[in-house]
């Protein structure tokens, strides 16, 4: 046995030396300042567990922005379109050497831009700077042209692609830092009274928000502008979309654990009324003592799932303790379980659906797949009230009201039954009394 152990020990020593040499070489080539995930990181790759649920929801279909999807062969055809916008953008810059102006602005913040990405970007400096400059110029020119002309389709875009292009601009993996966009916009419009944030806000409102909120867009936008200070702190366009969702949120006290939740159909059977609201943020669901659940109206379109998935993915990566949209999605998942639940909300004007109700229910029930929510008790008050209203006493009371007191005819029938029962009882008593007198 001893003779057999010697070669094993020798091989083990060689393996240890090889591992040691490999680690020492890596340590020599590494930089202590090269932190894998820094606090300045704001643009993330979607976690694999989320991507597996619906990969297409996180993948650009028309245009790649930034380094993550650069070089994708499917998106190569739009490179010419981006360059066309780049040439148009150069004409806006008041300089004889506009390209140099842009290069100077991007090159000076290259390190800061690289730190915004969660993954190490292996592109060389020249290629990275050129990529950021071209993509940023494309976004600025595209949004500025849309803001100035208010046209639905740019002259160079294929019919129907503009909507998908705008959708690509809010995907989490398809971002460049917003400060880059603002810096390059200042290069082309140094004296403009209109900020690039205002132009971007207008673009999102006209493209996305009007397709999610049934309310009047002028009212919606005016309310959001009351929080302009918070909007100015956005990191990128996906973050801006999330900010517009949660701007006028109210603070909630966390005071309980969620023991059980009930679907819309069950709550309706318990006598709870559902009321749509158009004057609050999408996530501001409220429940009142009058057995009334108020839910902001929302439109369900082909874009809804993509937008919500990317905002939730951003919260998973960047807002682990303030995941307001994620909490909202968990609440919807509790309330909506079947096609009947969706049908009730559609009838109440809470959901404006342009498809099949069963598909909406399926979409809502998969939005939370593989999503984690730490201390997800933002709606603890809502859950507490709904559990209270589903108590057997309230449920039986609601059943009685629904079956015997919901219409004038049912009320009349109940009174008639009570009157008939009373007369029968009186007649019985009157017929029994003489027997006792004998």
KAQUI-V277839 format. One line per field, one symbol per residue. ss: DSSP state (H for helix, E for strand, - for the rest). psi: psi as a letter, one per 30 degrees, with the letter a starting at -180 (. if undefined). Layout:
ss=???
psi=???
//
This chain:
ss=-HHHHHHHHHHHHHHHHHHHHHHHHHHHH-------------E----HHHH---HHHH--------------HHHHHHHHHHHHHHHHHH-------HHHHHHHHHH--HHHHH--E-------HHHHHHHHHHHHHHHHHHHHHHHHH-----------HHHHHHHH---------HHHHHHHHHHH-------HHHHHHHHHHHH-HHH-----HHHHHHHHH--HHHH-----HHHHHHHHHH-----------------HHHHHH---EEEEE--------EEE---EEEEE-EEE---HHHHHHHHHHHHHHH-----HHHHHHHHHHHH---HHHHHHHHH---EEE---HHHHHHHHHHH------------HHHHHHHHHH--HHHHHHHHHHHHH---HHHHHHHHHHHHHHHHHHHHHHHHHHHHHH-
psi=eeeffeeeeeeeeeeeeeeeeeeeeeeeflkffikejlffkfjlkkkefeefeieffgkkfekkkafegkgkffgeffeeeeeeeeeeeeffkilfieeeeeeeeeefgeeeeeffkfkkjgkleeeeeeeeeeeeeeeeeeeeeeeefgleklffkkkffeeeeeeffgkefhllkffeeeeeefefifgkfklfeeeeeeeeefeeefgfkflkeeeeeeeeffheeeefgleaeeeeeeefegehllkkkjglkjellkleeeeefggkkkkkkggllefikkklfghkjkkkkkkjaffeeeeeeeeeeeeeefifghieeeeeeeeeeeejfleeeeeeeeefgekjkgakeeeeeeeefffgkgkkjkhigegeeeeeeeeefgkeeeeeeeeeeeffgfleeeeeeeeeeeeeeeeeeeeeeefeeeeee.
//
